Amino acid sequence: MATFSPTRKDVDRYKHLRILGTELTQGVTDTVPRQAWDDIGAAIGVLYREQLIENEHVRNVLADCCIYDWVRNGKNVIQRFSETHPEQPGTDEHFVMAAYLRAEYRIVAPKSASPGAGIYCRDVRTQEELFVMDLSFSRSGNFSDVALAARLVPLGEYWITTGAGLPVCWSDELEAGARQLDQQGLWDPIRFVRMFLATGMQDMVRHDDTGMKPRKRSRFAPTVDPIDLCPCRSGLMYKYCCGRVKAAP
């Protein structure tokens, strides 16, 4: 069992770093090439340009895979972004950037919750014990038959998700299959994302409702259809992204 015991100070810092991570993700998403959206959309079974992605969380998953799994000349999108948008060393922004560059796609089996903080988990591939800080997860109930497939970001003694995790029906067969693919060198996030999206379990996702929002959001002309992809390229529908900002009182 992971020995990390979150304090109120840890949770407060998590909230701050989560905001910075959201801002970073939005900035990186703005630079995702059109070809990446098309390639990854097809790879995970989502026809990005040919049909509307109505589920908000599916859009988040698509953007996440574009950022990390679309590789050209040995670099993914966030690696190229870090080179063209360097942060000042010693700042929290630099710390978050370095952490997101080390993000890993994992399938974890939750074991117990730390109310108001997160969940203790076991990585089904490496058997590593870790703590995932997430206020919404911390309020979850029975973990016996559900695992979480997510891109996890290391922030010292704990991890956070990039916001695009998927719940997975847990079974011994899933764990055995994941470990076998790893041993064969076939551990591929796209393979798992496509499989998990096909189950429809993304409809079970409940986002962290702490009210944490990025400090800056782009504003666009109101002529954008609310259900179109937002022009800021976040991967969300306009009404859930910059359109929400315009509608706020």
PyMOL commands that set and color helices and strands:
alter all, ss='L'
color gray80, all
select helices_A, chain A and resi 8-29+34-43+56-69+77-84+92-101+137-139+172-183+189-198+201-204+238-240+242-247
alter helices_A, ss='H'
color red, helices_A
select strands_A, chain A and resi 104-114+118-123+129-133+146-155+158-161+166-169
alter strands_A, ss='S'
color yellow, strands_A
deselect
rebuild
show_as cartoon
